[in-house]
Amino acid sequence: MRKALPIILALLLTGCGTLQPAVQQEAPTPIVQTVVVIATTEAAPPTAIPLPTQGPTNTPIPTETPTTLPTNTAEPAATVEQQAAVAAPTDASGLVPVNVDNTLGKGVFTNITFNTDKLTLNCFPREMEISMKAALPEITRVEMYYRIIDAPSGLYPSEWLLVGNLGTDNKGTFYTTFKALDINPNFRGLENAWIDFQFIGINKGGAAVDRTQKIERLVTYFKDCP
């Protein structure tokens, strides 16, 4: 028994000395942490854009007509026409009216007017309108006289010729229409002449109250077109 014990111990020791294969441990599973990134509205400041080193290129002029006029616009031609219209007669017919100076009325008549400064036999105008205001209340009728003086010499004036009575509104205003045909036939053949006028105020009794000065060389007569 004592001899067998060393043998048993030797076997046990041999058994204990046998290396057991090491148990391979599994590698731990890595833990992956998900990070949620929340975008914010604040953006990173833009990077500065470098300035160009060359000057800008010339932009071609557009071919379309601009809708606005330049500030320094030349004065339109219509202005010249408007300036000419200021000097032209205001009468739509182109006639030049004559306003006789009240001094020629001599306190007997005022506002003596002719609607034209010329009268023609064969052209325009062939008649003229004459009007005036009696300055004296006793004047109830007005007689009209005229004479013809050859132009341009003025050497041969005719006698004073009675045309007739002027019309009236019975409120002191008198008027008439004087025609080229009212001129005596002996003087109508003149190519160019002046027509002088004089007006006499008459009262109810038929007596002359007073008369104007001689209204001379304010109206020109033409046989044909001037």
SULUR-V663607 format. One record per residue. N is the residue number from 0. RES is the residue in one letter. PHI is phi in whole degrees, -180 to 180 (* if undefined). D_LAST is the distance of its C-alpha to the last C-alpha in Angstrom with 2 decimals. Layout:
# SULUR-V663607
n=(N;N)
res=(RES;RES)
phi=(PHI;PHI)
d_last=(D_LAST;D_LAST)
This chain:
# SULUR-V663607
n=(0;1;2;3;4;5;6;7;8;9;10;11;12;13;14;15;16;17;18;19;20;21;22;23;24;25;26;27;28;29;30;31;32;33;34;35;36;37;38;39;40;41;42;43;44;45;46;47;48;49;50;51;52;53;54;55;56;57;58;59;60;61;62;63;64;65;66;67;68;69;70;71;72;73;74;75;76;77;78;79;80;81;82;83;84;85;86;87;88;89;90;91;92;93;94;95;96;97;98;99;100;101;102;103;104;105;106;107;108;109;110;111;112;113;114;115;116;117;118;119;120;121;122;123;124;125;126;127;128;129;130;131;132;133;134;135;136;137;138;139;140;141;142;143;144;145;146;147;148;149;150;151;152;153;154;155;156;157;158;159;160;161;162;163;164;165;166;167;168;169;170;171;172;173;174;175;176;177;178;179;180;181;182;183;184;185;186;187;188;189;190;191;192;193;194;195;196;197;198;199;200;201;202;203;204;205;206;207;208;209;210;211;212;213;214;215;216;217;218;219;220;221;222;223;224;225)
res=(M;R;K;A;L;P;I;I;L;A;L;L;L;T;G;C;G;T;L;Q;P;A;V;Q;Q;E;A;P;T;P;I;V;Q;T;V;V;V;I;A;T;T;E;A;A;P;P;T;A;I;P;L;P;T;Q;G;P;T;N;T;P;I;P;T;E;T;P;T;T;L;P;T;N;T;A;E;P;A;A;T;V;E;Q;Q;A;A;V;A;A;P;T;D;A;S;G;L;V;P;V;N;V;D;N;T;L;G;K;G;V;F;T;N;I;T;F;N;T;D;K;L;T;L;N;C;F;P;R;E;M;E;I;S;M;K;A;A;L;P;E;I;T;R;V;E;M;Y;Y;R;I;I;D;A;P;S;G;L;Y;P;S;E;W;L;L;V;G;N;L;G;T;D;N;K;G;T;F;Y;T;T;F;K;A;L;D;I;N;P;N;F;R;G;L;E;N;A;W;I;D;F;Q;F;I;G;I;N;K;G;G;A;A;V;D;R;T;Q;K;I;E;R;L;V;T;Y;F;K;D;C;P)
phi=(*;-65;-73;-75;-64;-63;-72;-66;-63;-65;-68;-65;-66;-66;-63;-71;-79;-72;-78;-82;-59;-69;-76;-72;-82;-72;-69;-64;-71;-65;-94;-100;-97;-84;-102;-90;-100;-99;-75;-103;-77;-79;-92;-68;-61;-67;-75;-65;-91;-66;-69;-69;-87;-109;-70;-66;-79;-69;-86;-64;-71;-65;-82;-75;-74;-64;-81;-111;-82;-65;-68;-91;-96;-64;-65;-65;-65;-62;-64;-64;-66;-66;-65;-66;-68;-65;-81;-76;-62;-79;-67;-64;-80;89;-77;-102;-72;-121;-105;-72;-60;-63;-65;-75;-73;59;76;-96;-133;-129;53;-77;-134;-118;-80;-152;-102;-147;-143;-126;-89;-121;-137;-128;-89;-101;-151;-140;-99;-125;-146;-163;-121;-73;-88;-112;-67;-77;-78;-116;-148;-130;-100;-115;-123;-143;-147;-111;-126;-64;-120;-93;-72;67;-94;-129;-74;-82;-73;-76;-118;-82;-88;147;-92;-82;-76;-146;-98;63;-126;98;-102;-127;-157;-163;-114;-104;-108;-63;-71;-77;-73;-55;-55;-67;-116;-68;-76;-65;-68;-152;-159;-104;-114;-99;-132;-152;-125;-119;-85;-120;-91;-64;-80;92;-90;-74;-81;-173;-138;-76;-68;-72;-92;-110;57;-100;-125;-108;-102;-129;-69;-116;-65;-70)
d_last=(182.89;182.37;181.70;179.14;177.15;175.94;174.74;172.83;171.21;170.29;168.60;166.76;165.57;164.46;162.60;160.92;159.94;158.00;154.28;152.33;148.92;146.28;144.17;140.52;138.36;135.00;131.98;130.28;127.10;124.21;122.26;118.54;116.51;113.07;110.54;107.47;104.38;101.72;98.22;96.27;92.50;92.38;91.32;92.08;89.31;87.14;87.70;85.04;82.56;82.27;78.80;77.35;77.87;74.65;71.02;69.12;67.38;63.57;62.24;59.66;56.13;55.54;53.10;51.80;48.65;49.67;48.85;48.02;45.28;46.34;46.07;43.87;40.91;37.61;34.79;33.01;29.48;28.69;29.17;26.31;24.06;25.48;24.80;21.11;21.10;22.54;19.56;17.10;16.58;19.72;18.15;18.70;15.55;13.46;12.64;13.58;16.41;17.58;21.33;22.40;25.38;28.58;29.66;27.17;28.94;32.04;34.43;33.56;30.84;29.95;27.43;24.60;21.60;18.10;16.95;13.27;11.70;8.74;9.33;7.99;10.57;10.16;8.21;8.88;10.27;12.02;14.58;15.60;19.07;21.01;24.47;27.14;30.86;33.33;35.48;38.18;40.27;40.94;37.34;37.36;34.42;31.05;29.36;25.64;24.38;21.02;20.05;17.09;16.80;15.03;12.95;13.75;17.35;18.04;21.08;20.98;20.86;21.90;24.92;24.89;24.63;26.30;24.50;27.67;29.39;28.02;29.70;32.22;34.28;37.19;37.33;35.23;31.75;29.35;26.05;23.79;20.72;18.46;16.47;14.07;17.14;19.18;17.66;20.14;19.60;20.24;16.92;14.61;14.38;12.65;9.46;8.72;11.35;12.99;14.99;18.42;20.95;24.72;27.13;30.85;33.57;36.24;39.72;41.96;43.45;40.12;40.18;37.30;38.05;35.37;31.66;28.97;27.73;24.67;21.68;19.39;15.90;15.31;12.60;9.52;8.86;6.21;8.30;6.36;3.82;0.00)
